[in-house]
Amino acid sequence: MNRKNLVSWLPLALFALVLFTPLRTPVMGTIQRGLLATGLWNADAPVELAPAATAPTPAVPVGGATYPHNLPLLTLDGQHVNLSDLKGKAVFVNLWASWCAPCVAEMPGIQALYQKMDPTKVAFVMISLDENPAKARAMLKRKGYTFPVYFPMGPLAAPFDSNSIPSTVILDPNGQVVARHDGMAEYDTPEFKAALENLTRPARN
């Protein structure tokens, strides 16, 4: 193959390298992250957070009351927890996987938001759907993310079941769904931060 032909084939070879190797997810995630940062990709997070009607789910008793979601989870170190343990906090639930480029693209914004929120009032539940938990752990370590990550212990019931990821569900301190967003979004914005904080403020008479 002469030099001219080699140069003409080079872009195709690079495209194949990205598309058909493990480089696809980080490269596509970086591109999509860049589009989010520039605003060229319109993916605003919901800022109107109010209780929404959802399908009935099994309730779990919590301190004499009930929490509408029974969602058993495993922590990164194998500890058993339940979403109901977070009653009293606003909860940011995000479904993701290490092979999902849009998930990877929105994670820097989620990490930045996580670092700005008061952990006594707002909890983050990043649920990995990786079939191999080791891949999720490796990605988290490589990127240096510190938000709490969990693995589901069974099929996800409504409102957390989704046909696509990333998918984000926001719960108020009583466990009521106040927003859901399917697809990539930029969550590290003053408007979304304020909306989360407003969920934790006592209601005025």
Secondary structure, 3 states (H helix, E strand, C coil): CCHHHHHHHHHHHHHHHHHCCCCHHHHHHHHHHHHHHHCCCCCECCCCCCCCCCCCCCCEEECCEEECCCCEEEECCCCEEEHHHHCCCEEEEEEECCCCHHHHHHHHHHHHHHHHCCCCCEEEEEEECCCCHHHHHHHHHHHCCCCCEEEECCCCCCCCCCCCCCEEEEECCCCCEEEEEECCCECCCHHHHHHHHHHCCCCCC
